[in-house]
Amino acid sequence: MVMVVPPPQFNNRELGGPSITLTQSGGYSAEILLYGGQVISWKNERGEELLFVSENADYEHPHPLRGGIPICFPKFFDYGCVEGNGFARTREWEIDGRLEDLDLPLLTTDNAFIDLILNNMPDNFPNWRKHRFELRLRVILGPTGDLTMISRVKNVNTNGRPFSFKFSFHTYFSVSNINATQVDGLQTLEYLDYMTRNHRRCIEGDYPITIENEFDRGYLNTPNEIFVVDHEIQRTFTIHKDDHLPDIVVWNPWALEARDTTDMGDEEYRKFVCVEAAVVGSEITLYPYEKWTGTQRLSVHDWTDSDVLPDPGNIL
């Protein structure tokens, strides 16, 4: 039996402007804004939202939207730049109408997808010389609800200049209670402590991460599967990533920082954790017509006490 995938639905939202909704017949869905090329919704077969978006989110340019999956490019955590996490998340992307792209995988007919492109940058963006580039994004909603994002960066400078960049899928996972949530798979790894002035290098402990205060770390050379476990509602998210996204960033602002953040509610820090497939330990350098591609796939599993836990290998 051939599965018929509904075509992408094009919307014009009151908040955020144009968007695309991908759906599957099983009830799964994802919504992507053209502003920022940003996934702002990912729902399971019961219509439950799996991504966090703040009720105070600012949808107006030039502000980044708080929640979903912002794309950080070409900077990440750059103190010397007003847009410390890059400009990709605050630019208007376009639908990419090319029929094929040999750098992206062939899709089976049971996948819903959309291709987007960003190929312009602000005239006055600091600390990144005016470059010509193509940033492509393919968002795929699979037949069982998995959400795949493939980004490809290409240097199309005609002046012979290379450029360097960092990159992150800045994913806000919706959780029932941050106090009942753990991040598993990063034990004993080296990390950058972004809460220190010089991003001091440290080593993580032997146990899954439990967040009890403001938390901001970039883990280096990580496994290709990382788990976010919500013990309160018995749900596990899995981040499946390729070798081109070697790092993982984990962030939660906690109470004080949340109160000082205008586009976040005072208590909303309890409802999410950011776990990001990224390139942050070092920059990627591309010479003219060179390309870089990075892929993450998100899956979710709701479990019961009868499941064999806590071994993450049993919930893939």
Secondary structure, DSSP 8 states (H G I E B T S, - for coil): --------EEEEETTTEEEEEEE-TTS-EEEEETBTTEEEEEE-TT--B-B-B-TT---STTS--SBSB-EEBS-SS-TTSSSTTBSGGGSB-EE---S--TTS----TT-EEEEEEE----TT-TTS----EEEEEEEEE-TTS-EEEEEEEEE--SS---EEEEEEE--EEE-S-GGGEEEES-TT-EEEETTSTT-EEEE--SS-EE--S-EEEEE-S--SEEEEEETTTTEEEEEEE-TTS-EEEEEE-HHHHHHT-TTS-TTGGGGEEEEEEEEEEEEEEE-TT-EEEEEEEEEEEE--TTS--S-GGGG-
